[in-house]
Amino acid sequence: MVEGRVSLSKEVNGLELLKRKRLQRVKSETVSRTYCVTNMMARSGGDALRVSASRGMRLQGSAESFSRSNGASSEGTFAKHKVDKFDINDLEWTEKIPECPVYFPTKEEFEDPLVYLQKIAPEASRYGICKIVSPLSAAVPAGVVLMKEKLGFKFTTRVQPLRLSEWNNDDRVTFFMSGRNYTFREFEKMANKVFTRRYYSAGCLPATYLEKEFWHEIACGKTESVEYACDVEGSAFSSSPNDPLGTSKWNLKNLSRLPKSTLRLLETAIPGVSDPMLYIGMLFSMFAWHVEDHYLYSINYHHCGASKTWYGIPSHAASNFEKVVKEHVYTNDILSVDGEDGAFDVLLGKTTLFPPNILLEHEVPVYKAVQQPGEFVITFPSAYHAGFSHGFNCGEAVNFAIGDWFPLGAVASLRYAHLNRVPLLPHEELLCKEAMLLYTSLELDDLDYLPADLASHYCIKVSFVKLIRFLHRARWSVMKSRACTSVSPYYYRTIVCTLCKRDCYVAFVNCSCYSHPVCLRHDIKSLDFPCGSYRGLFLRDDVAEMEAAAKKFEQEDTISKEIERQTENGDDLYSYPLSNNSQSDLEDGFFPYCEINVVLSVTTSTVGQPLEHKQPSISLDIPSCRPEAADALSFAASTLCSLAEQVGSSTKNVQGLGNLGNTTDKRFSEEVSRTTYKLSVSCFSHDDCPGINQYSGNTCVHEPVSRSVVDRDSDNSDSEVFRVKRRSKVEKRSGNDSMSSKKSDHQVQ
């Protein structure tokens, strides 16, 4: 009888097991979906979605199958093979990477993040990254915030192939959208299930062990892919007034708007840049080698979960890093640009991951951080970084900038211009606004600044003087050559040059239909606009005050000497792509800040007429240069933020332009400015927008208007760095502002 019961029990158990297997197979087939690999447009610190739609690739399988391999070899995207250029047989090098600095601020030091970061930057920046252990703890856990404070919060993950690549035309890593939506708790359950299936435990494992596990898995493990939720809009900082960390200035939702933050001057918020994004990972989720957009700082807070390993490269070693990547990681057939920007161009895609030992072998310094919950990781401007997760976790990151960022931001803008890429930030506008606030505070002469503030002011002043010097010289050249038919004030925001994609805030030239703005870095007289021969110079109405501020700054010995030194070294950060020959052709009689005479003859007309007839009529005299007496410098101090509204709302007349007659003319000029801005932005949204002919000698060179930063149909995602995620939300907030596009491919880790 007992034997019968045992036999019956075995049979029942067998049937139940078979039933469960069948049910699991049916469920798997039901859940199984087809995922189209499309050429996605996304935001800078991380995961690019960069596969060509023309390949026609399709992925079959459930979301869980992306995270767990059955051991069978996959073809194409997930297939692993030995990559000889990366030697991962011996992983002892993982123990030779030194740790980055770790800081333990007191609650008093923790009061203002930007003040504290200025304090530690001279030391910490030498490592590229650093770690800060918060003296405050969150009273409301991130899971509670995302499940209860943010009802209905869900996110979509990306699939990351877990393998090395040859990095040639036939083999490069691509990340994909998974198609799965998760709540925070659902993703945590899935991630923990993957971890326990592998290690038979839900507990944390040593960081050194998991580091070796990660690189072994990348090289030859059985796991084909993992999921990663990056660039998720939102924040896990609590809104509760009783949360000490949430109410502090280290709440990343508020950091970009602090008084010392340059990004507070942005007209429109940029998700992932000025507003934080969430990064929710699982075992071996990764963020590839990258620098932040425009070489910005980044700050990442670890809310909860397993640790992350970070690798960082100091800014001073960035060029050597790119050289090693170009020569030892990439093959020449995937480099679309020659020279030093070749590797930079591909790295902007943010899918390049390789072991740091290849950097160590070529004497590129690498530092490491293991980030735990409650810790911040800072990355400094132009510092490359990468890393991976040790299990389920949730982090949050945002960019920021202070005054010392402007020189490096100018380098980033120049590199984007070399690659003909549309900028994400209005660098020129931020610089001018910050400099004019500083100029006004110095005029008030009422407070003392800290040494760190003076260092930031020095960077702002030098960068601003260089910009204004160039624009003054370019404007003088345009006027002397009689390249423009009229001069008009410009009241709107930054526009993007049709030819080189550089941002224009102070001055630009436009055509009669307002849709082909061109910066002063081109040979204006050679331009042949498709809508006619009219060329109008547009200037901000406070350009004279900007030149007065630059002249005031330059009266400081340290500033003037630095400007002279950089001029002698052929610095072209703000003048590219204007050649030195173009500038030297018109040097006769020019010197910095010379007066440019413009004689105005104002007439009024209706807005509906062609530009030549409706603009105030302006006759141009060949500019003459007159020395002006130098004012004594009175270096002083004051807070910058308290003056922002005052300075931002002031309206000044442009020297030489005077009053434009009456308020009707000003309203008209404002309408022209607004129309120019909108048309110049919309023009970047269409491939069929007419181009500009630029004549060089007897040769006509056609330079078509660039594709928009939001060209969703392009299958060559490598050609655009600032790709846009979910742009419809941005358009609602910014009025179709191309300068406020979301960050491209961001994983600001």
ZAZA-91313 format. One record per residue (C-alpha): x, y, z. Coordinates in steps of 0.001 Angstrom, whole numbers, plus 524288, in hexadecimal, padded with zeros to 5 digits. Example, Ala and Ser with C-alpha at 12.3 -4.5 7.8 and 13.67 -1.06 7.14 Angstrom:
// ZAZA-91313
   east  north     up
  8300C  7EE6C  81E78
  83566  7FBDC  81BE4
// end
This chain:
// ZAZA-91313
   east  north     up
  80000  80000  80000
  80B16  80932  8037B
  81226  80594  7F701
  805B2  80877  7EF54
  8049B  815B7  7F591
  812D3  818B3  7F2A4
  810FF  81457  7E48C
  80498  81C6F  7E33C
  80B6C  8280B  7E967
  816AE  826EA  7DFB6
  80D2E  8260B  7D46A
  805C3  83209  7D918
  81258  8396C  7DB11
  816D8  83575  7CD8D
  80A2A  839F1  7C789
  80AEA  846C2  7CEF0
  818DD  848B4  7CA61
  81517  845C5  7BC4B
  80967  84ECE  7BD79
  811D7  859C2  7C2B8
  81BA5  857ED  7B7C3
  810F3  85863  7AD7F
  80AD5  8644A  7B3EC
  817FF  86AEC  7B474
  81A61  867F4  7A608
  80CE9  86D22  7A22B
  80EF9  87936  7AA72
  81C46  87B3C  7A457
  81677  87A1C  796C1
  80B84  88373  79A55
  8148F  88D82  7A04F
  81E40  88BF8  79537
  81E8E  89830  78CFC
  8252C  89D28  780FA
  82DC8  8A8C0  78391
  830F5  8B133  777EB
  83E8E  8B6EB  77880
  83CA8  8C504  77496
  845D0  8D059  773C5
  84207  8D6F8  78082
  844DD  8E516  783BA
  84915  8E722  791B1
  85149  8EFFC  79B43
  863FB  8F14D  7A19C
  86880  8E97B  7ACE7
  8652F  8DC08  7A8BD
  85D76  8D240  7A0E9
  85C18  8D4F6  79276
  8521E  8CE0E  78A23
  859E4  8CD9A  77DD2
  85663  8C283  774B4
  8539B  8C510  76685
  84574  8C300  762E7
  84A18  8BEE2  75589
  84F96  8B24A  75B34
  841C9  8AD71  75D9E
  845A9  8A687  76A23
  83AD8  8A125  772DB
  83C11  89B59  78058
  83356  89021  784AA
  830D4  88C70  792B4
  82B36  89067  79FA7
  830E2  89B3F  7A7E0
  8363A  89155  7B181
  83D77  88A4D  7A6B5
  8456B  89685  7A4AB
  84A6E  8955E  7B289
  84CD3  886A7  7B2B6
  85346  87E3D  7A8A2
  850BA  86FAB  7A776
  85EC5  86DCA  7A364
  85BF5  86CE9  794F1
  8640F  87563  78C13
  85D06  880EB  785F9
  86067  8868A  778E6
  8629A  894D2  775D1
  85FF9  89E86  7807B
  861DE  895DB  78C71
  86BDC  88C10  78734
  8788E  88BAD  78ED7
  885C7  888C8  78929
  893C8  88ABF  78D24
  898AA  89881  78A95
  8A77B  8979A  789F8
  8A9DA  8A605  78C57
  8A43C  8A4A8  79A23
  8AB9B  89B3A  7A2E8
  8A2B9  8971F  7AE1E
  8A90C  88A13  7B139
  8B018  89023  7BCC0
  8A75A  898F6  7C4F4
  8B195  89C80  7CF05
  8B1FF  8AA30  7C929
  8A4F5  8ACEF  7CFD2
  8AC3D  8AD60  7DCCC
  8B64E  8B70B  7D7BE
  8ACF0  8C23E  7D4D2
  8AE10  8CC2A  7DFD9
  8A23A  8D1AE  7E6DA
  89DA1  8DF84  7E454
  89CE7  8E927  7EFC4
  891CE  8E787  7F982
  88CC8  8F333  80143
  88520  8F382  80DF8
  87F87  90128  80F97
  879C9  9058F  81C7B
  86BD1  90A5D  81CE9
  870FA  9184A  81CCE
  87980  915B7  810D9
  86E08  90EBA  80A98
  865AC  91B03  80AEA
  86818  91F2B  7FCC4
  86C73  914EA  7F2BF
  87298  91E7A  7E924
  87A57  92563  7F3BB
  87F44  9184D  7F8A3
  8827D  91384  7EAFB
  88A45  91FE2  7E853
  891CE  91CFE  7F4C0
  895B6  90F11  7F12B
  896F8  91109  7E264
  8A580  914BF  7E21A
  8A8D2  9075B  7E791
  89D83  8FEE6  7E2FE
  89DB8  9035B  7D4C6
  8AB2F  8FD52  7D314
  8A4A7  8EFF9  7D3C3
  8993C  8F298  7CA98
  88F7D  8ED37  7D46E
  88DB1  8EDB4  7E31F
  88442  8E871  7ED44
  87D26  8F02A  7F7D3
  876D2  8E931  80353
  86AAA  8F082  80773
  8695D  8F402  815E6
  85A91  8F469  813DA
  851B9  8E8D2  81167
  844DE  8E86A  80A38
  83948  8E698  81357
  830C6  8E195  80835
  836C9  8D639  80060
  83761  8D748  7F19B
  82E2F  8CBAF  7F00F
  823CD  8D27F  7F818
  82586  8DEF7  7F01F
  82436  8D7F1  7E31E
  81919  8CEE3  7E727
  810F3  8D7C1  7EFF9
  814AA  8E604  7EDDA
  814ED  8E421  7DF1F
  808DE  8DC0F  7DC60
  808E1  8D564  7CF2A
  817A6  8D6A6  7CD9E
  81C82  8CD42  7C329
  82848  8CC9D  7BA4A
  82D5A  8C573  7AE55
  83A69  8BE83  7AE86
  84511  8BD3A  7A469
  84BA5  8B095  7A0C9
  85A6E  8B086  7A19A
  861FD  8A590  79ADD
  86BEA  8A070  7A48D
  8778A  89E5A  79BB0
  883DA  8A45E  79620
  8847F  8A976  78857
  88EAC  8AA7A  77DA6
  889FC  8B874  77B46
  88A35  8B7EF  76C91
  87F90  8B97A  76257
  87B3E  8AB5E  7642D
  87B9E  8AAB0  772F1
  877BA  8B583  77C3C
  86F3A  8B560  78863
  86176  8BAC1  787BD
  85774  8BCB1  7928A
  848E8  8BAA4  7902C
  83BF9  8BE16  7965B
  83657  8B1EB  79CE4
  8281C  8B55A  79B23
  8254D  8B195  7A943
  81F51  8BB3F  7B2E1
  8221A  8B943  7C14B
  81E36  8BF02  7CE1A
  82981  8C0DC  7D77B
  8259B  8B4C5  7DF24
  823BF  8AC61  7D300
  83156  8AF88  7CE12
  8371B  8ACEA  7DB85
  830CD  89F64  7DBD3
  835CF  89C1E  7CE31
  8438E  8A0F0  7D13C
  8445B  899C6  7DE34
  83F7B  88D4E  7D7BA
  84AA0  88E15  7CDDD
  8546E  8904C  7D8D7
  84FCA  88507  7E16A
  84F0E  87BBF  7D5CD
  85D62  87E73  7D330
  862FC  87F1E  7E0FE
  858C9  87773  7E8EE
  85822  882D0  7F255
  85193  89009  7F34E
  85C81  895C9  7FB74
  86721  89F24  7F71A
  873E5  899AE  7F20E
  88165  8A00E  7F319
  883E5  8AAC9  7E928
  8910C  8A505  7E51E
  88A9D  897E8  7E240
  87F9B  89DF0  7DA35
  88934  8A651  7D29F
  89045  89A2B  7CDF2
  88331  8938B  7CB75
  87EC6  89EE9  7C2F9
  88A95  89EF0  7BA01
  88A8F  89020  7B91F
  87C20  89069  7B56B
  87E8B  89B05  7AB54
  88951  892F0  7A524
  8843B  88520  7A554
  878AE  8833E  7AE82
  86BA1  87D33  7AB24
  8631B  888FD  7AE53
  85FE2  88F6F  7A16B
  859AD  89C1A  7A5FD
  8548C  8A402  7B157
  84A47  8AE78  7B2DD
  84CBD  8BC5B  7B757
  84317  8C755  7B9BA
  84AD8  8D38E  7B6E0
  8467B  8E160  7B3BA
  839E0  8DF87  7BB41
  833DC  8ECCA  7BD9B
  83138  8EF74  7CBDA
  83783  8EF91  7D936
  837AB  8E673  7E4E8
  83A45  8F169  7EEA0
  82E8B  8F2C6  7F774
  8260A  8FEE4  7F796
  82341  8FCEB  805F7
  826CB  908D0  80E4C
  82BC2  8FF4D  8189A
  83611  8F917  80FD6
  8434E  8FF35  81354
  849D7  8FB7F  80683
  83E0C  8FEFF  7FE38
  83D35  90C81  8043D
  84BD6  90EFC  802E8
  852C2  915A7  7F79B
  85837  90853  7F3D3
  84AD3  9047C  7EEDC
  84E5B  90339  7E07F
  84156  9092A  7DC73
  84641  91633  7E1A6
  854DE  915CE  7DF0A
  854F7  91C28  7D189
  84D61  927CC  7D6D3
  856AA  92B1C  7E1EA
  85CC9  938CD  7E1D7
  86A2F  9343D  7DD37
  864AD  92B4B  7D2AF
  86670  9302D  7C4CF
  85B1E  927B4  7C030
  851BF  9301B  7C828
  852AA  9398B  7BC9D
  84C72  92FFC  7B310
  83F9A  934FB  7ADB2
  83A0C  92737  7ACFD
  83CAC  91B23  7B52F
  843D5  91007  7AE68
  8409E  9028D  7B409
  84D05  8FB7C  7B7D1
  854ED  90807  7B734
  84E6C  911EF  7C009
  84409  90878  7C4EF
  84814  8FB37  7CA68
  84551  8EDE7  7C4B6
  84498  8E091  7CAFF
  84D31  8D4CD  7C7F9
  847B0  8C7BC  7CC83
  850B4  8BC43  7CA49
  8529C  8ADBF  7CC85
  85E4D  8A4C3  7CD50
  8685C  8A924  7C30E
  86053  8B46C  7BD9E
  86AAE  8BD58  7B818
  86D77  8CB48  7B42F
  8774B  8CC56  7A92B
  88336  8D528  7A80A
  87F10  8E339  7A605
  880AA  8F157  7A9F8
  87528  8F9CD  7ADAD
  86E87  9026D  7A391
  87604  90F0B  7A1A2
  88021  90A0E  7AB78
  876F1  90D42  7B6BB
  8789A  90886  7C4A9
  86FB8  8FD80  7C903
  86B1C  8F93A  7D66A
  86541  8EBC7  7D8E7
  85E61  8E7B5  7E571
  85CAF  8D958  7E8EF
  84F09  8D808  7EED9
  84E67  8C98B  7F1CB
  85271  8BBD4  7EE19
  85F1D  8B563  7EA28
  86BC7  8BCBA  7E7F3
  87140  8C22F  7DB4D
  87F38  8C1B8  7D693
  883F8  8CE0A  7CFC4
  89030  8D064  7C7B0
  894C6  8DE48  7C56D
  89F09  8E4D9  7BCEF
  8A454  8F23E  7C101
  8A19C  8FD8B  7B7F3
  8B00A  8FF98  7B527
  8B0AF  8F1B6  7AFB8
  8A48A  8F2C2  7A71A
  8AC33  8F4CD  79A87
  8B4EE  8E917  79D74
  8A8C1  8E11B  7A076
  8A317  8E488  7931E
  8B00E  8E16F  78C97
  8B068  8D3DB  7929B
  8A23F  8D166  78EC7
  8A4E3  8D5C9  780E4
  8B12D  8CDA0  77F43
  8AE15  8C182  7874D
  89F4B  8C042  7886E
  8991B  8C57D  77BF9
  89CAC  8C17C  76E3C
  89E68  8CC15  7640D
  8925B  8C82B  75C5B
  88914  8CD2F  766E3
  88FF7  8DA47  76896
  88882  8E431  7607F
  89195  8EF4A  7646F
  8A054  8F003  76335
  8A92D  8F591  76D95
  8A70D  8F72A  77C0D
  89832  8F7D2  77AF6
  8970E  8EA59  774AD
  8957C  8E289  78132
  88E02  8ED8C  787E3
  883C2  8ECD2  77D31
  88126  8DE43  77F5F
  88214  8DF36  78E2E
  876ED  8E8F2  78DD6
  86E10  8DD5C  78AF3
  87098  8D84F  798BC
  8705C  8C9DD  795E0
  87F20  8C7BF  7963A
  88358  8BF22  7A181
  89099  8B8B5  7A2D7
  898E2  8B46F  7AE6E
  8A14E  8BF0F  7B4AA
  8AD7F  8B69D  7B43E
  8AFE8  8BB00  7A63C
  8B0B4  8C8D6  7AB7F
  8BA0E  8C4F0  7B64D
  8C2CC  8BE46  7AC4F
  8C406  8CB31  7A514
  8C645  8D356  7B158
  8B8F7  8D9C9  7B1C2
  8B58E  8DBF9  7C01E
  8A928  8D521  7C4C2
  8A296  8D66D  7D1FF
  897C5  8CE8C  7D814
  88C4B  8D0F2  7E136
  882CC  8C75E  7E74E
  87663  8CF0F  7E9FE
  86D62  8CACC  7F4F8
  85FC0  8CFC6  7F85C
  86046  8DD30  7FE84
  86C57  8E145  7F6D1
  86E4C  8EB4B  7EC12
  877BC  8E9A3  7E0B3
  87C96  8F5E2  7D9D4
  88253  8F5C7  7CC1E
  88A21  901A2  7C7F6
  889CD  90896  7BAC1
  88F88  900BA  7AF62
  8922E  8F509  7B846
  88EB8  8E843  7B183
  887F1  8DE34  7BA0F
  88129  8D0FC  7B94B
  87C3D  8C683  7C276
  8726A  8BBFD  7C5FB
  868BD  8B7B5  7D07C
  86A93  8ACB3  7DA54
  85C07  8A9A3  7DAC1
  84F02  8B086  7DBA5
  850D2  8BEDC  7DEFC
  84B6B  8CC6D  7DCCD
  85375  8D894  7DA57
  85089  8E672  7D648
  85900  8F006  7CED5
  8593B  8FDC7  7C98D
  8630F  906DA  7C345
  867B9  913CE  7C873
  87192  91E66  7C55A
  87897  92919  7CCCB
  88126  93404  7C7C1
  88D57  92BD3  7C5D7
  885FD  9237F  7BBDE
  88592  92DE5  7B129
  8932C  92B93  7AB47
  8908A  91D01  7AA0D
  882B7  91F87  7A55B
  88895  927CE  79A81
  89158  91C6F  796A0
  88582  9136B  795FB
  87E08  91D3E  78D94
  8899D  91E14  78461
  88A56  90F4E  7831A
  87BD6  90E8C  7800F
  87DE9  918E4  77589
  888F5  910CC  76FC0
  87F60  90578  76EDC
  87432  90E2F  76A31
  86BC2  909F7  77594
  8609F  911F0  77B29
  863A9  91691  7890D
  85B55  912FC  794AA
  85E60  91EFC  79CE9
  85E98  92D6B  79900
  86CB2  92F33  79D52
  86E0B  93D11  7981A
  8617F  9415B  79EB8
  8654A  93B7A  7ABE0
  872A2  941E1  7AB33
  86D3A  94F45  7A7E2
  862EC  94EC1  7B279
  86C7B  94A1F  7BCDA
  87687  95454  7B8ED
  86CC4  95F70  7B933
  86827  95B67  7C6BF
  87645  95B55  7CB2E
  878A8  968A2  7C4E6
  86CF4  96E70  7CBFA
  87128  968B0  7D8FD
  87EB7  96E6E  7D766
  878BD  97BB0  7D4BF
  87167  97AF7  7E1B1
  87E1D  9786A  7E90C
  877C1  973E3  7F5B1
  87C55  96631  7F97A
  88874  95DBE  7F9D5
  8898E  950EC  7F280
  88F98  94429  7F6C2
  89C10  93FC0  7EFAF
  89455  93514  7E89F
  88ADD  93F68  7E3AE
  89619  947B1  7DEAA
  89B4F  93BFC  7D717
  88DF5  93A2E  7D0CA
  88D2A  948BB  7CDCC
  89A65  94802  7C724
  8958A  93D46  7BE0D
  88914  944CC  7BB07
  8906E  9515F  7B827
  89AAE  94B3E  7AF3D
  89085  9437F  7A7A1
  88786  94F39  7A648
  89251  9587D  7A1D9
  896A3  94EC2  79776
  888B7  94D5A  79274
  885D1  95BEB  7921C
  892F6  95F05  78BD2
  89010  95569  780F7
  8822C  95A2D  77EC8
  8866F  96869  77EAA
  890E8  9658A  774A2
  887A2  95D59  76C66
  87D44  96801  76CC8
  8875D  97230  768E4
  88B8B  969BE  75D60
  87D7C  967A7  758F5
  87AAD  97636  75981
  88720  97A43  752A2
  88505  9709C  747A0
  87705  975A2  745FD
  8727E  96781  7465A
  8658D  96AF8  74CC8
  85A4D  97323  747E3
  854F9  976F3  75538
  85715  975EC  763D9
  84BFC  97288  76D12
  84AAC  9700B  77B99
  847E3  96223  77FDE
  83FF8  95F5F  78C18
  83D9E  950CE  78C02
  845AE  94560  790E3
  850AF  93D30  78B49
  84FC2  93847  77D55
  8584F  92E3F  77666
  860D0  9317A  76AA7
  85BC8  92AD8  75E57
  8697A  927C4  7597F
  871C1  923A2  7651C
  8675C  92152  76FA0
  86DE4  92A71  77950
  864B5  9317E  78283
  862CE  94026  7807C
  85E4A  94935  78B39
  864E6  9565D  788E4
  864D8  957C8  77A17
  861C5  950C2  76D72
  85E53  95362  75F42
  85167  94F56  75946
  84A62  94F5C  74C52
  83D92  955A5  74838
  83559  949D5  74C36
  83BEA  948DD  75990
  83E39  93A37  75843
  84CEB  939C9  7555D
  85405  93FEC  760F0
  862C3  93FA6  75F83
  86CB8  942DE  76A0D
  877B1  94CA4  767F2
  881B2  941C2  7668F
  87F36  940E3  757E5
  88297  94952  74C2A
  875B8  950A6  74C32
  877E1  95784  73F35
  87938  94A7B  73822
  86C21  94550  73CF3
  86179  9435A  732DA
  85494  94140  739DD
  84A38  939AF  7323B
  84022  9444C  734FB
  84816  94F9D  72F7A
  8541A  95806  73142
  84FA2  95F20  73D81
  8586D  95D81  74961
  8548B  963CD  75631
  85D0F  964B3  7624A
  855A1  96229  76EEE
  85B82  966BD  77BD3
  85707  965C7  789D0
  852C4  972F2  78ED6
  85C63  9725A  79A3B
  86881  96F51  7922A
  86EB0  97C61  795C5
  86D6D  97957  7A42D
  8736E  96BE8  7A1E2
  87F1F  97236  79B44
  88061  97BD3  7A686
  88064  97069  7B021
  88AB9  96903  7A85B
  8931A  97534  7A7AD
  891B2  976EE  7B660
  895BB  968DD  7B8EA
  8A17A  96A3A  7B00C
  8A6BA  97572  7B81F
  8AACF  96B60  7C236
  8B8FB  9678C  7C000
  8B6A4  95909  7C1C3
  8AB90  9592E  7B7D7
  8B2A1  96142  7AD9B
  8BEF5  958FE  7AEB4
  8B742  94C67  7AD19
  8B017  951E1  7A146
  8BD03  955F5  79B53
  8C307  948AC  79DF4
  8B7A3  9415A  797C6
  8B781  94A87  78C14
  8C5E8  947F0  789AA
  8C354  9394D  78A4B
  8B91D  93A52  77F8F
  8AD70  9371C  78821
  8A171  93594  77F4E
  89763  9306F  78907
  88D8B  93ADE  7855A
  89180  93E2B  77774
  890F3  930C4  770DB
  88DA3  92E7E  765B5
  89203  93C43  761C7
  89FE1  93AFA  75CCC
  8AAE9  943B0  7614B
  8AC7D  94859  75351
  89E9C  94D68  7532D
  8A171  95536  75F54
  8AEAE  95A5E  75B3D
  8A97E  95F60  74E2D
  8A276  96A47  75547
  8AC19  96D59  75FFB
  8AF86  97AD0  75ADE
  8AB12  984F8  76490
  8A4F3  97B6C  76E16
  8A7C2  97A37  77C78
  89F97  97428  7877C
  893A3  97BD2  78BC0
  8950E  98611  7812D
  8888C  98D61  77E50
  8804E  9889D  7730D
  8788E  993AE  76D0A
  86B38  990B7  7676C
  862CA  99BAF  76234
  85457  998D1  76387
  84962  99DA8  75B19
  83D21  99845  7615B
  830BB  995A3  759C5
  824ED  98DC7  75DDF
  81C77  98447  75688
  8132F  97911  75892
  8173D  96B9E  75CCE
  811B9  96494  75103
  81B29  96A59  7471D
  82821  9647B  742A8
  8335A  96702  74BEC
  839FE  97105  74336
  82DCF  97977  74408
  828EF  976FE  751AC
  83595  9780D  7595B
  83A67  9851E  75E70
  84327  989F4  75369
  85152  98B02  75784
  85C84  99094  74FA8
  869E8  98B7D  7533E
  87645  9936C  753C3
  88360  98C9F  752FC
  886DA  98B7A  76158
  89130  99432  766E2
  898CF  990EA  77314
  89A0A  99A75  77E2A
  8A187  997FC  78ABC
  899A4  9997A  79711
  89F0B  99D16  7A461
  8A0AA  991B7  7AD90
  89927  9920A  7BA3B
  89FF3  98E9F  7C6F1
  89CC1  980F7  7CB66
  895DA  97FA7  7D856
  895D8  97144  7DB8C
  88AD7  96E2E  7E4E8
  8814F  963C6  7E8C7
  87338  96078  7EAF1
  86A14  95515  7E986
  866AD  9520A  7DB7C
  85957  94C02  7DCCD
  852E7  9578E  7E394
  855BA  95FD4  7D7AF
  85132  95628  7CD58
  84380  95B75  7CC0C
  84821  96987  7CC55
  85246  967A6  7C1B9
  849DD  95E80  7B9A5
  83EE4  96860  7B8E9
  8472C  97426  7B546
  846AC  97907  7A74A
  8522F  98028  7A16E
  8541D  986F2  79475
  85E1C  981DA  78B03
  86923  98B53  7883A
  866F9  990C5  77AA3
  85907  98C08  779FF
  8534C  995DA  7836D
  844A4  9962D  784B2
  83D52  98FD6  779AE
  833C7  99AE7  77894
  827D5  996B1  78042
  82151  98B64  78725
  81B55  98676  77A7E
  828FD  9840E  7750E
  82CFE  97D06  78174
  820E1  97473  7812D
  823F0  9716A  7730A
  8320E  96DED  7764B
  82D65  96508  78122
  8242E  95E52  77789
  82F4C  95C98  76DCA
  837CA  956FD  77899
  82D31  94D7A  77C87
  82A8B  94992  76E76
  8390A  947A0  76BDB
  83A3C  93F1E  777D4
  82E86  93691  77497
  831BF  93520  7663D
  83FFD  9321F  768CC
  83BF4  9276F  77242
  83184  921BC  7696A
  83AE4  921E7  75DF5
  8434B  91802  76515
  837BC  90EC5  76552
  8371D  90C6B  756A8
  840D7  9060D  74DA3
  83B25  90D46  741F4
  83DB9  91ABD  74797
  844DB  922AB  73D20
  8535F  9244E  73ED5
  85CDF  92F80  73DB2
  866C6  9313B  732F2
  873CA  935FB  73806
  87D12  93B0E  72DAA
  88BA2  93930  72EF0
  89286  9405B  7242A
  88B8E  93C49  717AE
  8869B  92FBE  71D8A
  87916  92E47  7233A
  878B8  924AB  72E77
  86B26  92034  7326F
  869B2  91E4E  74107
  85C5C  9185C  743E2
  8550F  91B75  75024
  857D8  910F1  75A1D
  84E2B  906A2  75DFD
  84733  9099A  76A82
  84BEE  904B4  77781
  83EE8  8FDA8  77776
  84053  8F6A6  76A76
  83988  8EA30  76EAE
  839FB  8E3AE  7616A
  848A5  8E3DB  75FE7
  84F23  8D69B  7609F
  85C8A  8DC59  762EA
  85BB7  8DF59  77146
  86A6D  8E0A0  77218
  8693C  8EDA7  76B13
  8613B  8F41C  775B9
  86578  8F55E  783DD
  85A18  8FD15  78936
  84F2A  8F3C5  78639
  84246  8F696  78CBD
  83A5D  8EDCD  7959E
  82BA3  8EF68  79607
  82CDD  8FCC1  78FE3
  81E47  8FF77  79077
  81F7D  9024A  79EDE
  82AA6  90BAA  79C7D
  82357  912B4  791CF
  81809  91527  79AFD
  82129  91B3F  7A4C0
  82A3A  922BF  79BF0
  82276  92725  79050
  82A5C  91EF2  786CF
  83749  923B0  78C47
  8426F  91C45  78612
  84B92  9208C  790D6
  8432E  919DB  79B20
  842D8  90C56  7951B
  84460  9014D  79E92
  851BD  8FBCD  7A074
  85657  8F22E  7966D
  858A3  8E41E  79A8B
  859FC  8E7E7  7A89A
  85E23  8DF34  7B37C
  86475  8EA19  7BB17
  86B06  8DFF9  7C39B
// end
